[in-house]
């Protein structure tokens, strides 16, 4: 249990440093390709990283929970939308919100490749291959402007998240 808590704290800290450590580079959404094999699908709606969220929000409908907080990397508010089984976080840029991350919350939702909370390491390797970075039980698969991060508790998937890659996260 201590190992899981430690891994989660490391992940949260790393993401916090990445978001708040901007060097004022180019705007992430301006050069986003939206081309990644790691694009999450929710109710047949694609959620590509760095994509404008407003049209996607219209398609998904009203969220069950909503939270906002001042962004440490941008002017405006980072927003969190919770739907059944997933959480979507957005970042603001020039008064437009873009997808920053998608996190699967429980085993009622799976990735397009069929991986869910509780899947095994072997199932993850069969779905995504062995081209990943292993960071103390966290496998990071990167392609285009997205990273798929899978955290394990022993041999089972504990957490699945998609993260936007842009100038602020490099």
C-alpha positions in Angstrom: 0.0 0.0 0.0 2.9 2.4 0.8 4.3 1.7 -2.6 1.1 2.7 -4.3 0.8 5.9 -2.4 4.4 6.7 -3.1 3.9 6.1 -6.8 0.8 8.3 -6.9 2.6 11.1 -5.0 5.5 10.9 -7.4 3.1 11.1 -10.4 1.3 14.1 -9.0 4.5 15.9 -8.2 5.9 15.3 -11.7 2.8 16.6 -13.3 2.7 19.6 -11.1 6.3 20.5 -11.9 5.7 20.0 -15.6 2.6 22.2 -15.7 4.1 25.0 -13.6 7.6 25.0 -15.1 6.7 26.8 -18.3 9.5 28.6 -20.2 6.9 30.6 -22.1 7.3 28.5 -25.3 4.8 28.3 -28.1 1.2 27.8 -27.3 0.5 24.0 -27.1 -2.7 24.1 -29.0 -1.3 26.1 -31.9 0.9 23.2 -33.1 -1.1 20.2 -31.8 -1.3 17.6 -34.5 -4.1 15.6 -32.9 -2.4 12.6 -34.5 -1.7 10.0 -31.9 -2.6 6.4 -31.7 -3.3 7.1 -28.0 -6.6 8.8 -28.3 -9.3 7.8 -25.8 -12.8 7.1 -27.0 -15.8 7.7 -24.7 -19.3 6.8 -25.8 -17.9 6.7 -29.4 -16.5 10.3 -29.0 -12.8 10.8 -29.6 -11.0 12.8 -26.9 -7.6 13.7 -28.5 -5.1 15.5 -26.3 -4.7 19.2 -26.9 -8.1 19.3 -28.8 -10.5 22.1 -28.2 -13.0 20.8 -25.6 -16.1 22.9 -26.3 -17.4 20.9 -29.2 -16.6 17.6 -27.4 -18.4 18.9 -24.3 -21.5 19.5 -26.4 -21.4 16.0 -27.7 -20.8 14.4 -24.3 -23.5 16.4 -22.5 -23.6 17.5 -18.9 -21.0 16.1 -16.6 -21.8 14.6 -13.2 -19.2 16.7 -11.4 -17.3 19.9 -12.3 -14.4 21.6 -10.6 -12.2 24.6 -11.6 -9.0 26.2 -10.2 -6.6 28.9 -11.2 -4.1 27.5 -13.7 -0.5 27.7 -12.7 0.7 27.5 -16.3 -1.8 29.7 -18.2 -4.0 32.7 -17.6 -7.5 31.4 -16.7 -8.9 28.3 -15.1 -8.0 24.6 -15.4 -11.3 22.7 -15.4 -12.1 19.2 -14.4 -15.2 17.4 -15.8 -16.3 14.1 -14.4 -18.5 11.7 -16.4 -19.4 8.1 -15.6 -16.0 6.3 -15.3 -13.7 9.1 -16.6 -12.3 12.5 -15.6 -11.3 15.1 -18.2 -9.0 18.0 -17.3 -8.7 21.0 -19.6 -6.3 23.9 -19.8 -7.1 27.5 -21.0 -5.4 29.2 -23.8 -6.6 32.5 -25.3 -10.1 32.0 -23.8 -10.4 28.5 -25.3 -10.2 25.3 -23.2 -8.1 22.3 -24.5 -7.9 18.7 -23.3 -5.0 18.3 -21.0 -5.7 14.8 -19.6 -8.2 12.0 -19.5 -8.2 9.5 -16.6 -10.1 6.3 -16.4 -11.7 6.1 -12.9 -12.9 2.5 -12.7 -13.3 -0.8 -14.5 -16.6 0.2 -16.2 -14.6 2.0 -18.9 -11.8 0.6 -21.1 -9.3 2.0 -23.6 -10.1 1.4 -27.3 -7.8 -1.6 -27.1 -9.8 -3.1 -24.2 -7.5 -2.3 -21.3 -9.2 -1.4 -18.0 -8.5 -1.1 -14.3 -7.6 -4.6 -13.2 -6.1 -5.8 -16.6 -2.9 -7.7 -16.4 0.6 -6.7 -17.5 0.5 -9.3 -20.2 -2.8 -7.9 -21.5 -1.3 -4.4 -21.6 1.8 -5.8 -23.5 -0.5 -7.6 -26.0 -2.5 -4.4 -26.6 0.3 -1.8 -26.7 3.6 -3.7 -27.1 6.8 -3.4 -25.3 7.9 0.1 -26.5 7.3 1.9 -23.2 9.2 3.8 -20.6 9.1 2.0 -17.3 9.2 4.4 -14.3 8.9 2.3 -11.1 5.8 0.4 -12.1 4.4 3.0 -14.4 4.5 2.3 -18.1 4.5 5.4 -20.4 3.6 4.9 -24.0 4.2 8.0 -26.2 3.0 8.9 -29.7 2.5 12.3 -31.3 1.0 14.7 -28.9 -0.2 12.2 -26.3 1.2 9.9 -23.6 -0.7 6.9 -22.3 0.4 6.2 -18.7 -0.5 2.9 -17.0 0.3 2.4 -13.3 0.5 -1.2 -11.9 -0.1 -2.6 -8.5 1.9 -5.8 -8.8 0.7 -7.4 -12.0 -2.6 -5.6 -12.3 -3.5 -2.2 -13.8 -4.2 0.4 -11.0 -4.5 3.6 -13.1 -4.9 4.6 -16.7 -4.4 8.2 -17.9 -3.9 10.0 -21.2 -1.8 13.2 -21.1 -1.3 16.0 -23.5 2.3 16.6 -24.8 3.1 20.2 -25.6 5.7 22.8 -24.9 4.8 23.0 -21.3 5.1 19.3 -20.6 8.4 18.7 -22.4 
